[in-house]
Amino acid sequence: MNLHSLRIFTSVARLGSITAAANELRLSQPAVTIQIRNLEKELNLKLIKNKGRGIQLTTEGQYIYEQGQRLFYLEEQMTEKIKTFITKEEKIQIASSYIPINYVLPPYIAEYKLMKPNVKFFISLGNVKNVEEQLLNYQADFGFVVQGNLEREDLNFEKILDIEFYFVAHPLHKLANQTVPLKTLSKEEIVYREKGSATLDLLEAIFYTNDCPLPKVGVQMQGLHESIKVVEAGYGFMLAPSFSVTNSIESQTLARIYIDGVDIKQSLFICTRKNETIEHPFIQFLKENLDIK
């Protein structure tokens, strides 16, 4: 496959326009068009079709674009890695969901950085799907997610610890500091997390597994911190990771609601690409300090 033509095609697909790609690549529009036609002829596939002033990818074109992106991201990663061999500066790219990067990883990143001053950390925040995509596209060396059950053919998920989740409410809430059956919460209004949130998935799983109706949707908030603030202000209750609410419980701006016979936990996973077997030094350091077996 002609990689020059593939590179031009991925630029066109990413920008959604031959004109925009030509400007970015500093080529003429006819030159860009010729390269795409040559790639289609080489592959014997139709990759794009016209759509107004832009272009639309065919199903085959979308696949070639995604694989081309991964190929060129890998090329960039190899180039960066070679630079580290020469300059002795290590670059670590981490993709993480909210809980690990806010409540688990910071002290270990700080300690590792103090041990190895030449290390540069680049950390991106996203949901589980974002983390997976960044790994598959070689935009991250590894990722961290909190989730109940993960299965992917192209990624490894290694559990490193369990995180407790609490139901919490304002201290003046009628259920604050009480132990109640789960079904009692079905009658109360809750602060829901946004769709796609792992915490929302966990909440739904808890009630479905225990054959209880879901609580009433009082407020739906995007973001853990924002949701906690609503509950601290006196409205409803919510499900939250213990890391995020321990201080608020100790300062009595929040109180736990204990559930009879229900222990709520989710696992923190390290995510890596399945085709890579060499463990990164930072992961080894993290496991040693977390005392992971």
KEDRENNU-659558 format. One line per 2 residues: number of its first residue (from 0); their letters; for each residue x negated, y, z of C-alpha. Coordinates in steps of 0.02 Angstrom, whole numbers, always signed. Layout:
# KEDRENNU-659558
NUM> a> X:Y:Z  ...
END
This chain:
# KEDRENNU-659558
0> mn> +0:+0:+0  -62:+174:-44
2> lh> -83:+257:+126  -97:+431:+49
4> sl> +76:+411:-28  +143:+337:+134
6> ri> +77:+485:+233  +164:+608:+116
8> ft> +325:+507:+124  +326:+507:+315
10> sv> +305:+697:+313  +454:+715:+194
12> ar> +559:+597:+301  +512:+685:+463
14> lg> +552:+858:+395  +702:+804:+293
16> si> +646:+906:+143  +523:+891:-1
18> ta> +500:+1081:+1  +460:+1086:+187
20> aa> +339:+940:+171  +252:+1021:+22
22> ne> +229:+1182:+121  +162:+1089:+273
24> lr> +43:+983:+169  -5:+1128:+55
26> ls> +43:+1032:-100  +158:+1075:-244
28> qp> +335:+1005:-241  +306:+905:-402
30> av> +149:+827:-324  +248:+772:-171
32> ti> +388:+703:-279  +264:+605:-387
34> qi> +185:+525:-233  +356:+469:-168
36> rn> +403:+398:-337  +236:+306:-344
38> le> +267:+232:-171  +443:+177:-221
40> ke> +373:+97:-379  +235:+9:-281
42> ln> +358:-60:-153  +498:-88:-279
44> lk> +616:-1:-158  +724:+154:-160
46> li> +669:+257:-9  +761:+423:-21
48> kn> +913:+500:-103  +960:+681:-126
50> kg> +1076:+762:-1  +1115:+944:-36
52> rg> +954:+1042:-20  +871:+904:+80
54> iq> +849:+717:+70  +926:+566:+153
56> lt> +832:+405:+189  +898:+239:+128
58> te> +901:+94:+251  +737:+35:+175
60> gq> +667:+211:+182  +710:+227:+367
62> yi> +615:+66:+404  +462:+120:+303
64> ye> +466:+291:+388  +471:+216:+564
66> qg> +330:+95:+526  +230:+232:+442
68> qr> +248:+341:+596  +183:+202:+705
70> lf> +38:+172:+589  -18:+353:+590
72> yl> +11:+373:+777  -102:+222:+800
74> ee> -230:+303:+686  -226:+460:+795
76> qm> -243:+355:+952  -395:+264:+880
78> te> -474:+430:+833  -446:+496:+1009
80> ki> -517:+337:+1085  -674:+349:+979
82> kt> -696:+528:+1041  -690:+466:+1220
84> fi> -832:+344:+1183  -936:+490:+1120
86> tk> -889:+625:+1246  -859:+508:+1395
88> ee> -693:+596:+1423  -547:+477:+1450
90> ki> -372:+522:+1391  -224:+435:+1472
92> qi> -51:+457:+1396  +93:+403:+1507
94> as> +278:+397:+1465  +388:+391:+1620
96> sy> +567:+402:+1675  +615:+526:+1812
98> ip> +595:+424:+1972  +418:+355:+1945
100> in> +341:+521:+1893  +426:+621:+2030
102> yv> +415:+501:+2178  +289:+360:+2147
104> lp> +148:+406:+2029  +85:+581:+2081
106> py> -28:+529:+2227  -108:+390:+2125
108> ia> -135:+504:+1975  -215:+634:+2090
110> ey> -329:+505:+2174  -381:+430:+2007
112> kl> -418:+603:+1938  -526:+644:+2089
114> mk> -621:+481:+2065  -644:+512:+1879
116> pn> -648:+700:+1844  -670:+674:+1656
118> vk> -502:+588:+1642  -363:+692:+1561
120> ff> -183:+641:+1596  -44:+681:+1472
122> is> +126:+636:+1543  +295:+645:+1458
124> lg> +464:+628:+1544  +614:+540:+1468
126> nv> +743:+404:+1492  +709:+217:+1469
128> kn> +744:+225:+1282  +624:+372:+1260
130> ve> +487:+278:+1353  +511:+125:+1243
132> eq> +505:+228:+1083  +346:+318:+1134
134> ll> +260:+153:+1170  +314:+75:+1006
136> ny> +258:+230:+911  +88:+230:+999
138> qa> +125:+399:+1077  +88:+328:+1250
140> df> -36:+202:+1319  +93:+131:+1440
142> gf> +255:+179:+1525  +347:+172:+1690
144> vv> +535:+145:+1707  +658:+101:+1844
146> qg> +788:-19:+1781  +882:-174:+1833
148> nl> +849:-294:+1689  +740:-265:+1538
150> er> +710:-380:+1392  +622:-329:+1232
152> ed> +535:-439:+1105  +402:-308:+1069
154> ln> +368:-243:+1246  +310:-316:+1411
156> fe> +394:-261:+1574  +297:-304:+1732
158> ki> +383:-270:+1898  +271:-182:+2023
160> ld> +390:-139:+2165  +572:-127:+2218
162> ie> +654:+40:+2257  +800:+53:+2377
164> fy> +952:+156:+2328  +1067:+240:+2454
166> fv> +1243:+306:+2448  +1233:+480:+2524
168> ah> +1355:+619:+2568  +1360:+783:+2663
170> pl> +1347:+752:+2853  +1526:+815:+2874
172> hk> +1596:+691:+2746  +1721:+573:+2828
174> la> +1614:+421:+2783  +1445:+495:+2835
176> nq> +1341:+376:+2943  +1476:+243:+2936
178> tv> +1467:+63:+2876  +1612:+26:+2759
180> pl> +1664:-103:+2629  +1616:-57:+2451
182> kt> +1801:-47:+2402  +1820:+102:+2521
184> ls> +1709:+204:+2405  +1824:+164:+2258
186> ke> +1950:+285:+2332  +1826:+429:+2350
188> ei> +1765:+557:+2225  +1585:+536:+2170
190> vy> +1454:+640:+2083  +1416:+538:+1928
192> re> +1252:+545:+1833  +1247:+574:+1646
194> kg> +1277:+434:+1520  +1115:+344:+1482
196> sa> +1054:+365:+1660  +984:+207:+1740
198> tl> +1066:+261:+1904  +1236:+267:+1820
200> dl> +1207:+94:+1748  +1162:+31:+1922
202> le> +1317:+112:+1999  +1431:+29:+1873
204> ai> +1345:-139:+1896  +1368:-131:+2086
206> fy> +1555:-104:+2075  +1585:-225:+1931
208> tn> +1483:-362:+2015  +1582:-342:+2176
210> dc> +1748:-334:+2082  +1787:-159:+2143
212> pl> +1858:-13:+2043  +1736:+126:+2006
214> pk> +1752:+283:+2114  +1844:+433:+2044
216> vg> +1742:+547:+1934  +1736:+711:+2026
218> vq> +1585:+791:+1945  +1465:+725:+1814
220> mq> +1292:+801:+1821  +1137:+786:+1713
222> gl> +986:+766:+1825  +952:+687:+1994
224> he> +896:+845:+2083  +1048:+941:+2021
226> si> +1165:+803:+2080  +1087:+801:+2254
228> kv> +1113:+989:+2269  +1300:+969:+2235
230> ve> +1317:+838:+2372  +1212:+941:+2493
232> ag> +1332:+1085:+2460  +1473:+979:+2527
234> yg> +1556:+893:+2379  +1583:+706:+2362
236> fm> +1450:+572:+2376  +1321:+495:+2259
238> la> +1201:+351:+2230  +1018:+402:+2237
240> ps> +846:+321:+2253  +784:+322:+2432
242> fs> +627:+420:+2383  +733:+568:+2328
244> vt> +844:+586:+2482  +738:+531:+2632
246> ns> +686:+708:+2677  +864:+772:+2661
248> ie> +926:+633:+2775  +792:+673:+2904
250> sq> +834:+859:+2898  +1021:+814:+2909
252> tl> +1071:+901:+2748  +1126:+729:+2688
254> ar> +1187:+572:+2777  +1192:+391:+2722
256> iy> +1349:+290:+2690  +1307:+109:+2733
258> id> +1391:-28:+2630  +1439:-188:+2718
260> gv> +1347:-337:+2643  +1275:-244:+2492
262> di> +1088:-215:+2475  +1052:-98:+2328
264> kq> +883:-104:+2242  +808:-76:+2071
266> sl> +637:-122:+2008  +496:-10:+1948
268> fi> +414:-82:+1792  +253:-49:+1699
270> ct> +288:-58:+1512  +157:-108:+1386
272> rk> +154:-162:+1204  +160:-351:+1185
274> ne> +19:-359:+1059  -105:-281:+1182
276> ti> -183:-393:+1314  -320:-280:+1387
278> eh> -258:-200:+1548  -295:-15:+1568
280> pf> -409:+35:+1715  -275:+151:+1784
282> iq> -149:+8:+1792  -277:-99:+1882
284> fl> -309:+44:+2004  -122:+67:+2033
286> ke> -93:-118:+2067  -238:-127:+2189
288> nl> -176:+23:+2287  +6:-31:+2286
290> di> -51:-203:+2343  +43:-287:+2201
292> k> +22:-473:+2183
END
